[in-house]
Amino acid sequence: MKTSTFEKEHGIQKTGLMQLDDSNFTGDLILLFFTHQRVQVMKNSVAEAFAAVGLNTYRRKSKFLKQNTV
């Protein structure tokens, strides 16, 4: 099992196929990808979809986590 964040700080552990289902994350969007290219494509898609309904993404608040696949 891999830990995405420090367990003591956030207590979130996940396996490769596990989904995060917790009401604490309803205001957050979590996307996991294994390649930088796929992240860029999805970021653009999400930004376009947000703009279409009047939402903005804030770069200061956005964080990207890298999953070590080795």
PDB file of N, CA, C and O in Angstrom, chain B, residues numbered from 101:
ATOM      1  N   MET B 101       0.853  -1.171   0.000  1.00  0.00           N
ATOM      2  CA  MET B 101       0.000   0.000   0.000  1.00  0.00           C
ATOM      3  C   MET B 101       0.900   1.235   0.000  1.00  0.00           C
ATOM      4  O   MET B 101       1.891   1.285   0.728  1.00  0.00           O
ATOM      5  N   LYS B 102       0.557   2.213  -0.804  1.00  0.00           N
ATOM      6  CA  LYS B 102       1.317   3.451  -0.883  1.00  0.00           C
ATOM      7  C   LYS B 102       0.600   4.541  -0.110  1.00  0.00           C
ATOM      8  O   LYS B 102      -0.627   4.544  -0.013  1.00  0.00           O
ATOM      9  N   THR B 103       1.363   5.457   0.432  1.00  0.00           N
ATOM     10  CA  THR B 103       0.790   6.581   1.157  1.00  0.00           C
ATOM     11  C   THR B 103       0.977   7.833   0.330  1.00  0.00           C
ATOM     12  O   THR B 103       2.109   8.202   0.016  1.00  0.00           O
ATOM     13  N   SER B 104      -0.118   8.498  -0.032  1.00  0.00           N
ATOM     14  CA  SER B 104      -0.060   9.709  -0.849  1.00  0.00           C
ATOM     15  C   SER B 104       0.442  10.902  -0.057  1.00  0.00           C
ATOM     16  O   SER B 104       1.149  11.755  -0.595  1.00  0.00           O
ATOM     17  N   THR B 105       0.088  10.964   1.196  1.00  0.00           N
ATOM     18  CA  THR B 105       0.504  12.070   2.059  1.00  0.00           C
ATOM     19  C   THR B 105       1.017  11.458   3.347  1.00  0.00           C
ATOM     20  O   THR B 105       0.894  10.252   3.563  1.00  0.00           O
ATOM     21  N   PHE B 106       1.579  12.272   4.185  1.00  0.00           N
ATOM     22  CA  PHE B 106       2.051  11.756   5.458  1.00  0.00           C
ATOM     23  C   PHE B 106       0.867  11.276   6.282  1.00  0.00           C
ATOM     24  O   PHE B 106      -0.072  12.030   6.538  1.00  0.00           O
ATOM     25  N   GLU B 107       0.920  10.016   6.696  1.00  0.00           N
ATOM     26  CA  GLU B 107      -0.194   9.419   7.423  1.00  0.00           C
ATOM     27  C   GLU B 107      -0.519  10.191   8.697  1.00  0.00           C
ATOM     28  O   GLU B 107      -1.691  10.364   9.034  1.00  0.00           O
ATOM     29  N   LYS B 108       0.494  10.650   9.398  1.00  0.00           N
ATOM     30  CA  LYS B 108       0.237  11.375  10.644  1.00  0.00           C
ATOM     31  C   LYS B 108      -0.479  12.690  10.384  1.00  0.00           C
ATOM     32  O   LYS B 108      -1.313  13.115  11.182  1.00  0.00           O
ATOM     33  N   GLU B 109      -0.156  13.334   9.271  1.00  0.00           N
ATOM     34  CA  GLU B 109      -0.743  14.640   8.975  1.00  0.00           C
ATOM     35  C   GLU B 109      -2.172  14.526   8.467  1.00  0.00           C
ATOM     36  O   GLU B 109      -3.053  15.257   8.919  1.00  0.00           O
ATOM     37  N   HIS B 110      -2.410  13.599   7.515  1.00  0.00           N
ATOM     38  CA  HIS B 110      -3.723  13.524   6.874  1.00  0.00           C
ATOM     39  C   HIS B 110      -4.411  12.168   7.028  1.00  0.00           C
ATOM     40  O   HIS B 110      -5.637  12.092   6.949  1.00  0.00           O
ATOM     41  N   GLY B 111      -3.654  11.113   7.243  1.00  0.00           N
ATOM     42  CA  GLY B 111      -4.236   9.796   7.427  1.00  0.00           C
ATOM     43  C   GLY B 111      -4.863   9.201   6.183  1.00  0.00           C
ATOM     44  O   GLY B 111      -5.791   8.400   6.294  1.00  0.00           O
ATOM     45  N   ILE B 112      -4.384   9.570   4.991  1.00  0.00           N
ATOM     46  CA  ILE B 112      -4.957   9.045   3.752  1.00  0.00           C
ATOM     47  C   ILE B 112      -3.978   8.055   3.142  1.00  0.00           C
ATOM     48  O   ILE B 112      -2.875   8.428   2.742  1.00  0.00           O
ATOM     49  N   GLN B 113      -4.381   6.804   3.071  1.00  0.00           N
ATOM     50  CA  GLN B 113      -3.584   5.799   2.394  1.00  0.00           C
ATOM     51  C   GLN B 113      -4.402   5.282   1.233  1.00  0.00           C
ATOM     52  O   GLN B 113      -5.631   5.244   1.296  1.00  0.00           O
ATOM     53  N   LYS B 114      -3.724   4.884   0.178  1.00  0.00           N
ATOM     54  CA  LYS B 114      -4.455   4.368  -0.974  1.00  0.00           C
ATOM     55  C   LYS B 114      -3.667   3.276  -1.654  1.00  0.00           C
ATOM     56  O   LYS B 114      -2.440   3.224  -1.574  1.00  0.00           O
ATOM     57  N   THR B 115      -4.391   2.410  -2.321  1.00  0.00           N
ATOM     58  CA  THR B 115      -3.771   1.457  -3.220  1.00  0.00           C
ATOM     59  C   THR B 115      -3.977   1.996  -4.621  1.00  0.00           C
ATOM     60  O   THR B 115      -4.687   2.985  -4.801  1.00  0.00           O
ATOM     61  N   GLY B 116      -3.373   1.370  -5.614  1.00  0.00           N
ATOM     62  CA  GLY B 116      -3.471   1.854  -6.981  1.00  0.00           C
ATOM     63  C   GLY B 116      -4.888   1.953  -7.512  1.00  0.00           C
ATOM     64  O   GLY B 116      -5.172   2.811  -8.347  1.00  0.00           O
ATOM     65  N   LEU B 117      -5.786   1.094  -7.046  1.00  0.00           N
ATOM     66  CA  LEU B 117      -7.147   1.064  -7.586  1.00  0.00           C
ATOM     67  C   LEU B 117      -8.191   1.623  -6.627  1.00  0.00           C
ATOM     68  O   LEU B 117      -9.378   1.642  -6.953  1.00  0.00           O
ATOM     69  N   MET B 118      -7.775   2.073  -5.462  1.00  0.00           N
ATOM     70  CA  MET B 118      -8.719   2.548  -4.456  1.00  0.00           C
ATOM     71  C   MET B 118      -9.261   3.929  -4.804  1.00  0.00           C
ATOM     72  O   MET B 118      -8.526   4.775  -5.315  1.00  0.00           O
ATOM     73  N   GLN B 119     -10.519   4.156  -4.534  1.00  0.00           N
ATOM     74  CA  GLN B 119     -11.131   5.466  -4.729  1.00  0.00           C
ATOM     75  C   GLN B 119     -11.234   6.162  -3.381  1.00  0.00           C
ATOM     76  O   GLN B 119     -11.489   5.525  -2.359  1.00  0.00           O
ATOM     77  N   LEU B 120     -11.034   7.473  -3.389  1.00  0.00           N
ATOM     78  CA  LEU B 120     -11.205   8.244  -2.161  1.00  0.00           C
ATOM     79  C   LEU B 120     -12.666   8.652  -2.051  1.00  0.00           C
ATOM     80  O   LEU B 120     -13.148   9.468  -2.836  1.00  0.00           O
ATOM     81  N   ASP B 121     -13.364   8.091  -1.087  1.00  0.00           N
ATOM     82  CA  ASP B 121     -14.764   8.433  -0.850  1.00  0.00           C
ATOM     83  C   ASP B 121     -14.885   8.994   0.557  1.00  0.00           C
ATOM     84  O   ASP B 121     -15.012   8.239   1.520  1.00  0.00           O
ATOM     85  N   ASP B 122     -14.848  10.301   0.678  1.00  0.00           N
ATOM     86  CA  ASP B 122     -14.916  10.944   1.982  1.00  0.00           C
ATOM     87  C   ASP B 122     -15.538  12.314   1.797  1.00  0.00           C
ATOM     88  O   ASP B 122     -15.118  13.076   0.926  1.00  0.00           O
ATOM     89  N   SER B 123     -16.524  12.628   2.600  1.00  0.00           N
ATOM     90  CA  SER B 123     -17.212  13.912   2.445  1.00  0.00           C
ATOM     91  C   SER B 123     -16.299  15.104   2.701  1.00  0.00           C
ATOM     92  O   SER B 123     -16.629  16.224   2.310  1.00  0.00           O
ATOM     93  N   ASN B 124     -15.156  14.887   3.352  1.00  0.00           N
ATOM     94  CA  ASN B 124     -14.213  15.983   3.577  1.00  0.00           C
ATOM     95  C   ASN B 124     -13.584  16.471   2.276  1.00  0.00           C
ATOM     96  O   ASN B 124     -13.037  17.572   2.231  1.00  0.00           O
ATOM     97  N   PHE B 125     -13.656  15.673   1.228  1.00  0.00           N
ATOM     98  CA  PHE B 125     -13.028  16.021  -0.035  1.00  0.00           C
ATOM     99  C   PHE B 125     -14.031  16.490  -1.084  1.00  0.00           C
ATOM    100  O   PHE B 125     -13.670  16.603  -2.255  1.00  0.00           O
ATOM    101  N   THR B 126     -15.267  16.765  -0.708  1.00  0.00           N
ATOM    102  CA  THR B 126     -16.276  17.123  -1.699  1.00  0.00           C
ATOM    103  C   THR B 126     -15.977  18.432  -2.410  1.00  0.00           C
ATOM    104  O   THR B 126     -16.430  18.624  -3.539  1.00  0.00           O
ATOM    105  N   GLY B 127     -15.236  19.332  -1.796  1.00  0.00           N
ATOM    106  CA  GLY B 127     -14.892  20.598  -2.439  1.00  0.00           C
ATOM    107  C   GLY B 127     -13.602  20.535  -3.227  1.00  0.00           C
ATOM    108  O   GLY B 127     -13.206  21.522  -3.847  1.00  0.00           O
ATOM    109  N   ASP B 128     -12.937  19.387  -3.213  1.00  0.00           N
ATOM    110  CA  ASP B 128     -11.651  19.234  -3.876  1.00  0.00           C
ATOM    111  C   ASP B 128     -11.759  18.259  -5.034  1.00  0.00           C
ATOM    112  O   ASP B 128     -12.548  17.315  -4.995  1.00  0.00           O
ATOM    113  N   LEU B 129     -10.974  18.492  -6.044  1.00  0.00           N
ATOM    114  CA  LEU B 129     -10.914  17.605  -7.195  1.00  0.00           C
ATOM    115  C   LEU B 129      -9.584  16.878  -7.150  1.00  0.00           C
ATOM    116  O   LEU B 129      -8.531  17.514  -7.123  1.00  0.00           O
ATOM    117  N   ILE B 130      -9.620  15.556  -7.142  1.00  0.00           N
ATOM    118  CA  ILE B 130      -8.398  14.761  -7.080  1.00  0.00           C
ATOM    119  C   ILE B 130      -8.290  13.963  -8.368  1.00  0.00           C
ATOM    120  O   ILE B 130      -9.172  13.169  -8.698  1.00  0.00           O
ATOM    121  N   LEU B 131      -7.206  14.180  -9.089  1.00  0.00           N
ATOM    122  CA  LEU B 131      -6.943  13.452 -10.321  1.00  0.00           C
ATOM    123  C   LEU B 131      -5.583  12.779 -10.204  1.00  0.00           C
ATOM    124  O   LEU B 131      -4.601  13.433  -9.853  1.00  0.00           O
ATOM    125  N   LEU B 132      -5.510  11.490 -10.490  1.00  0.00           N
ATOM    126  CA  LEU B 132      -4.250  10.767 -10.439  1.00  0.00           C
ATOM    127  C   LEU B 132      -3.872  10.298 -11.838  1.00  0.00           C
ATOM    128  O   LEU B 132      -4.652   9.625 -12.512  1.00  0.00           O
ATOM    129  N   PHE B 133      -2.684  10.658 -12.258  1.00  0.00           N
ATOM    130  CA  PHE B 133      -2.185  10.238 -13.563  1.00  0.00           C
ATOM    131  C   PHE B 133      -0.741   9.797 -13.427  1.00  0.00           C
ATOM    132  O   PHE B 133      -0.062  10.158 -12.465  1.00  0.00           O
ATOM    133  N   PHE B 134      -0.276   9.021 -14.385  1.00  0.00           N
ATOM    134  CA  PHE B 134       1.066   8.479 -14.307  1.00  0.00           C
ATOM    135  C   PHE B 134       2.046   9.160 -15.257  1.00  0.00           C
ATOM    136  O   PHE B 134       3.246   8.896 -15.181  1.00  0.00           O
ATOM    137  N   THR B 135       1.573  10.023 -16.142  1.00  0.00           N
ATOM    138  CA  THR B 135       2.488  10.725 -17.042  1.00  0.00           C
ATOM    139  C   THR B 135       2.219  12.219 -16.996  1.00  0.00           C
ATOM    140  O   THR B 135       1.083  12.659 -16.823  1.00  0.00           O
ATOM    141  N   HIS B 136       3.285  12.988 -17.154  1.00  0.00           N
ATOM    142  CA  HIS B 136       3.167  14.447 -17.152  1.00  0.00           C
ATOM    143  C   HIS B 136       2.295  14.915 -18.318  1.00  0.00           C
ATOM    144  O   HIS B 136       1.510  15.852 -18.169  1.00  0.00           O
ATOM    145  N   GLN B 137       2.430  14.271 -19.471  1.00  0.00           N
ATOM    146  CA  GLN B 137       1.640  14.654 -20.647  1.00  0.00           C
ATOM    147  C   GLN B 137       0.145  14.500 -20.355  1.00  0.00           C
ATOM    148  O   GLN B 137      -0.646  15.371 -20.715  1.00  0.00           O
ATOM    149  N   ARG B 138      -0.241  13.417 -19.715  1.00  0.00           N
ATOM    150  CA  ARG B 138      -1.653  13.179 -19.406  1.00  0.00           C
ATOM    151  C   ARG B 138      -2.173  14.224 -18.405  1.00  0.00           C
ATOM    152  O   ARG B 138      -3.327  14.645 -18.485  1.00  0.00           O
ATOM    153  N   VAL B 139      -1.321  14.634 -17.473  1.00  0.00           N
ATOM    154  CA  VAL B 139      -1.703  15.675 -16.514  1.00  0.00           C
ATOM    155  C   VAL B 139      -1.990  16.971 -17.251  1.00  0.00           C
ATOM    156  O   VAL B 139      -2.988  17.634 -16.970  1.00  0.00           O
ATOM    157  N   GLN B 140      -1.127  17.343 -18.194  1.00  0.00           N
ATOM    158  CA  GLN B 140      -1.306  18.582 -18.942  1.00  0.00           C
ATOM    159  C   GLN B 140      -2.615  18.561 -19.736  1.00  0.00           C
ATOM    160  O   GLN B 140      -3.353  19.546 -19.745  1.00  0.00           O
ATOM    161  N   VAL B 141      -2.898  17.449 -20.396  1.00  0.00           N
ATOM    162  CA  VAL B 141      -4.131  17.325 -21.181  1.00  0.00           C
ATOM    163  C   VAL B 141      -5.349  17.468 -20.272  1.00  0.00           C
ATOM    164  O   VAL B 141      -6.293  18.185 -20.606  1.00  0.00           O
ATOM    165  N   MET B 142      -5.332  16.789 -19.126  1.00  0.00           N
ATOM    166  CA  MET B 142      -6.472  16.838 -18.223  1.00  0.00           C
ATOM    167  C   MET B 142      -6.616  18.217 -17.585  1.00  0.00           C
ATOM    168  O   MET B 142      -7.739  18.690 -17.408  1.00  0.00           O
ATOM    169  N   LYS B 143      -5.506  18.875 -17.234  1.00  0.00           N
ATOM    170  CA  LYS B 143      -5.581  20.227 -16.675  1.00  0.00           C
ATOM    171  C   LYS B 143      -6.286  21.166 -17.639  1.00  0.00           C
ATOM    172  O   LYS B 143      -7.127  21.968 -17.233  1.00  0.00           O
ATOM    173  N   ASN B 144      -5.942  21.065 -18.919  1.00  0.00           N
ATOM    174  CA  ASN B 144      -6.577  21.921 -19.923  1.00  0.00           C
ATOM    175  C   ASN B 144      -8.062  21.605 -20.053  1.00  0.00           C
ATOM    176  O   ASN B 144      -8.881  22.517 -20.165  1.00  0.00           O
ATOM    177  N   SER B 145      -8.415  20.323 -20.041  1.00  0.00           N
ATOM    178  CA  SER B 145      -9.823  19.914 -20.139  1.00  0.00           C
ATOM    179  C   SER B 145     -10.630  20.421 -18.949  1.00  0.00           C
ATOM    180  O   SER B 145     -11.736  20.937 -19.111  1.00  0.00           O
ATOM    181  N   VAL B 146     -10.071  20.270 -17.762  1.00  0.00           N
ATOM    182  CA  VAL B 146     -10.764  20.719 -16.552  1.00  0.00           C
ATOM    183  C   VAL B 146     -10.921  22.238 -16.574  1.00  0.00           C
ATOM    184  O   VAL B 146     -11.986  22.753 -16.233  1.00  0.00           O
ATOM    185  N   ALA B 147      -9.875  22.957 -16.969  1.00  0.00           N
ATOM    186  CA  ALA B 147      -9.942  24.423 -17.027  1.00  0.00           C
ATOM    187  C   ALA B 147     -11.023  24.882 -18.003  1.00  0.00           C
ATOM    188  O   ALA B 147     -11.756  25.827 -17.714  1.00  0.00           O
ATOM    189  N   GLU B 148     -11.127  24.222 -19.151  1.00  0.00           N
ATOM    190  CA  GLU B 148     -12.159  24.576 -20.133  1.00  0.00           C
ATOM    191  C   GLU B 148     -13.560  24.296 -19.582  1.00  0.00           C
ATOM    192  O   GLU B 148     -14.469  25.110 -19.745  1.00  0.00           O
ATOM    193  N   ALA B 149     -13.728  23.147 -18.932  1.00  0.00           N
ATOM    194  CA  ALA B 149     -15.035  22.796 -18.361  1.00  0.00           C
ATOM    195  C   ALA B 149     -15.413  23.765 -17.241  1.00  0.00           C
ATOM    196  O   ALA B 149     -16.568  24.178 -17.143  1.00  0.00           O
ATOM    197  N   PHE B 150     -14.454  24.127 -16.404  1.00  0.00           N
ATOM    198  CA  PHE B 150     -14.713  25.092 -15.337  1.00  0.00           C
ATOM    199  C   PHE B 150     -15.121  26.436 -15.919  1.00  0.00           C
ATOM    200  O   PHE B 150     -16.090  27.044 -15.464  1.00  0.00           O
ATOM    201  N   ALA B 151     -14.389  26.903 -16.922  1.00  0.00           N
ATOM    202  CA  ALA B 151     -14.673  28.208 -17.532  1.00  0.00           C
ATOM    203  C   ALA B 151     -16.072  28.232 -18.145  1.00  0.00           C
ATOM    204  O   ALA B 151     -16.746  29.262 -18.121  1.00  0.00           O
ATOM    205  N   ALA B 152     -16.504  27.097 -18.694  1.00  0.00           N
ATOM    206  CA  ALA B 152     -17.815  27.020 -19.335  1.00  0.00           C
ATOM    207  C   ALA B 152     -18.958  27.271 -18.346  1.00  0.00           C
ATOM    208  O   ALA B 152     -20.029  27.738 -18.733  1.00  0.00           O
ATOM    209  N   VAL B 153     -18.724  26.958 -17.070  1.00  0.00           N
ATOM    210  CA  VAL B 153     -19.767  27.165 -16.060  1.00  0.00           C
ATOM    211  C   VAL B 153     -19.417  28.289 -15.084  1.00  0.00           C
ATOM    212  O   VAL B 153     -20.068  28.444 -14.051  1.00  0.00           O
ATOM    213  N   GLY B 154     -18.392  29.068 -15.414  1.00  0.00           N
ATOM    214  CA  GLY B 154     -18.049  30.233 -14.605  1.00  0.00           C
ATOM    215  C   GLY B 154     -17.181  29.970 -13.390  1.00  0.00           C
ATOM    216  O   GLY B 154     -17.140  30.795 -12.477  1.00  0.00           O
ATOM    217  N   LEU B 155     -16.487  28.838 -13.354  1.00  0.00           N
ATOM    218  CA  LEU B 155     -15.592  28.533 -12.237  1.00  0.00           C
ATOM    219  C   LEU B 155     -14.149  28.832 -12.623  1.00  0.00           C
ATOM    220  O   LEU B 155     -13.804  28.837 -13.804  1.00  0.00           O
ATOM    221  N   ASN B 156     -13.317  29.079 -11.631  1.00  0.00           N
ATOM    222  CA  ASN B 156     -11.896  29.330 -11.857  1.00  0.00           C
ATOM    223  C   ASN B 156     -11.063  28.343 -11.058  1.00  0.00           C
ATOM    224  O   ASN B 156     -11.495  27.865 -10.009  1.00  0.00           O
ATOM    225  N   THR B 157      -9.873  28.038 -11.552  1.00  0.00           N
ATOM    226  CA  THR B 157      -8.904  27.282 -10.763  1.00  0.00           C
ATOM    227  C   THR B 157      -7.855  28.267 -10.276  1.00  0.00           C
ATOM    228  O   THR B 157      -7.466  29.178 -11.006  1.00  0.00           O
ATOM    229  N   TYR B 158      -7.405  28.089  -9.069  1.00  0.00           N
ATOM    230  CA  TYR B 158      -6.411  28.981  -8.487  1.00  0.00           C
ATOM    231  C   TYR B 158      -5.082  28.256  -8.369  1.00  0.00           C
ATOM    232  O   TYR B 158      -4.964  27.276  -7.633  1.00  0.00           O
ATOM    233  N   ARG B 159      -4.096  28.735  -9.088  1.00  0.00           N
ATOM    234  CA  ARG B 159      -2.785  28.089  -9.136  1.00  0.00           C
ATOM    235  C   ARG B 159      -2.162  27.948  -7.742  1.00  0.00           C
ATOM    236  O   ARG B 159      -1.535  26.930  -7.449  1.00  0.00           O
ATOM    237  N   ARG B 160      -2.326  28.953  -6.887  1.00  0.00           N
ATOM    238  CA  ARG B 160      -1.753  28.887  -5.537  1.00  0.00           C
ATOM    239  C   ARG B 160      -2.317  27.724  -4.734  1.00  0.00           C
ATOM    240  O   ARG B 160      -1.609  27.122  -3.927  1.00  0.00           O
ATOM    241  N   LYS B 161      -3.582  27.408  -4.952  1.00  0.00           N
ATOM    242  CA  LYS B 161      -4.226  26.357  -4.177  1.00  0.00           C
ATOM    243  C   LYS B 161      -4.084  24.980  -4.820  1.00  0.00           C
ATOM    244  O   LYS B 161      -4.303  23.965  -4.159  1.00  0.00           O
ATOM    245  N   SER B 162      -3.721  24.934  -6.094  1.00  0.00           N
ATOM    246  CA  SER B 162      -3.624  23.662  -6.802  1.00  0.00           C
ATOM    247  C   SER B 162      -2.315  22.970  -6.461  1.00  0.00           C
ATOM    248  O   SER B 162      -1.254  23.593  -6.430  1.00  0.00           O
ATOM    249  N   LYS B 163      -2.406  21.677  -6.205  1.00  0.00           N
ATOM    250  CA  LYS B 163      -1.223  20.888  -5.882  1.00  0.00           C
ATOM    251  C   LYS B 163      -1.220  19.644  -6.747  1.00  0.00           C
ATOM    252  O   LYS B 163      -2.266  19.056  -7.024  1.00  0.00           O
ATOM    253  N   PHE B 164      -0.037  19.257  -7.165  1.00  0.00           N
ATOM    254  CA  PHE B 164       0.111  18.064  -7.975  1.00  0.00           C
ATOM    255  C   PHE B 164       0.954  17.065  -7.201  1.00  0.00           C
ATOM    256  O   PHE B 164       2.052  17.386  -6.747  1.00  0.00           O
ATOM    257  N   LEU B 165       0.439  15.863  -7.055  1.00  0.00           N
ATOM    258  CA  LEU B 165       1.148  14.810  -6.351  1.00  0.00           C
ATOM    259  C   LEU B 165       1.668  13.807  -7.361  1.00  0.00           C
ATOM    260  O   LEU B 165       0.958  13.429  -8.292  1.00  0.00           O
ATOM    261  N   LYS B 166       2.885  13.384  -7.181  1.00  0.00           N
ATOM    262  CA  LYS B 166       3.469  12.390  -8.077  1.00  0.00           C
ATOM    263  C   LYS B 166       3.456  11.047  -7.366  1.00  0.00           C
ATOM    264  O   LYS B 166       3.905  10.936  -6.225  1.00  0.00           O
ATOM    265  N   GLN B 167       2.940  10.030  -8.042  1.00  0.00           N
ATOM    266  CA  GLN B 167       2.936   8.691  -7.475  1.00  0.00           C
ATOM    267  C   GLN B 167       4.166   7.971  -7.985  1.00  0.00           C
ATOM    268  O   GLN B 167       4.390   7.901  -9.194  1.00  0.00           O
ATOM    269  N   ASN B 168       4.954   7.443  -7.088  1.00  0.00           N
ATOM    270  CA  ASN B 168       6.154   6.706  -7.457  1.00  0.00           C
ATOM    271  C   ASN B 168       5.732   5.329  -7.950  1.00  0.00           C
ATOM    272  O   ASN B 168       5.206   4.529  -7.176  1.00  0.00           O
ATOM    273  N   THR B 169       5.957   5.045  -9.224  1.00  0.00           N
ATOM    274  CA  THR B 169       5.497   3.782  -9.811  1.00  0.00           C
ATOM    275  C   THR B 169       6.617   2.768  -9.940  1.00  0.00           C
ATOM    276  O   THR B 169       6.419   1.710 -10.537  1.00  0.00           O
ATOM    277  N   VAL B 170       7.782   3.063  -9.399  1.00  0.00           N
ATOM    278  CA  VAL B 170       8.924   2.147  -9.503  1.00  0.00           C
ATOM    279  C   VAL B 170       8.782   1.032  -8.520  1.00  0.00           C
ATOM    280  O   VAL B 170       9.644   0.155  -8.452  1.00  0.00           O
TER     281      VAL B 170
END
